């Protein structure tokens, strides 16, 4: 009952804001609806007329999104917003299910779902008509399916998620490495060790020791035999090493890893080939390449904003700076993947947070990418009640300072570009402080053991302590 009531209230709240936003759009000068929603619906209108969605300027998304919101054009303009809100609820449901699997109580699982369902920023993003909830749903659904061993469907959904937005590709590495012996729990074939072979070959070495005549000849024969045995051992060791390397490679690229890689990549490329056939080069450029080479000089939260703004007129220098911005992202994501892949949800959260934090463009919508993963790692944190409050305050204050400087630029016409950049640096430092504290207080645990999803170890220990008392 509590679960149903939680989801009902969260949906009702979103419904109220959708209708309020529609009223505000009609009666007030400042619009509630996000400009992106207008872009989506305009693109859908072109699709409904049998044309390319890319005829709408600034439409830089997969054609699938314009297909999804087609009823906004053919039926009701609010359909897309309702769809995004339903995706919000689905994300909350998956969060609840994944936490239950890890042994979290129903009460705490509902609470963690509420961190997403009643997050004011998430509610605002969806009800204003931004589609980030669709991406979040695809990401969490793929994680849920893969971790519950529904590997075929999970791989296909993951390929769809990467097609929809390219950033989930970074989750491929922790998911791929996660699929080790603990994931499937197959018995390993014992490989005969060098020492075992040596023991077998040396059986009977003590036999044949004679007393009396011919002792010198026997010693010479033994030396010759030992030389032959040594040569045979060396050949055996070389052959074993070759077999061992081959078996190690085969063992690493196991069936699960190959299935995940081929299905997810195959579905991703199949979708891209289809849309390339339908819309040509424009599809590839607007959906993917633009986001790689772009050097957006409009103000945003990114710490790189001012540099890109100053180099906007220098095309070559601006492009180089834009590409160089990916370097710290890639290095840190690689580091976290190697270190934390056995705790894949936590690893995905860190990779997402780092990707957003170091991205050359950062807007409010990007925060949803890691907000959907945050509730899944909250139960594993050792933080007391006051530290999260401090972190939230630091995040909101620095963000508020940035918004105030941006307001002076947009609405008052003041030249506040430099102070916006300073505010962006403060926001970056706040994010850095937050991620350090999250890493410091996280209780790392392997997600799989002997082919099964493990409960959070500290929860099991707490239950034992309660029983003993």
Secondary structure, DSSP 4 states (H G I P E B T S, - for coil): -HHHHHHHHHHHHHHHHHHHHHHHHHH-SS-SS-HHHHHHHHHHHHHHTTS-GGGSTT--S-HHHHHHTTHHHHT-TTHHHHHHHHHHHHHHHHHHHHHHHTT--HHHHHHHHHHHHT-HHHHHHHHTT-THHHHHHHHHHHHHHHHTT-HHHHHHHHHHHHHH-GGGGGHHHHHHHH-SHHHH-PPPPPPPPHHHHHHHHTTTTTTT---STTHHHHHHHHHHHHHHHHHHHHHHHHHHHHHHHHHHHHHHS-HHHHHHHHHHHHHHHHHHHHHHHHHTHHHHIIIIIHHHH----S--S-TTHHHHHHTTT-HHHHHHHHHHTHHHHHHHHHHHHHHHTTSHHHHHHHHHHHHHHT-SS--GGGHHHHHHHHHHHHTTB---HHHHHHHHHHHHHHHHHHHHHHHHHHTT----HHHHHHHHHHHHHHHHHHHHHHHHHB----SEETTEEPPPHHHHHHHHHHHH-
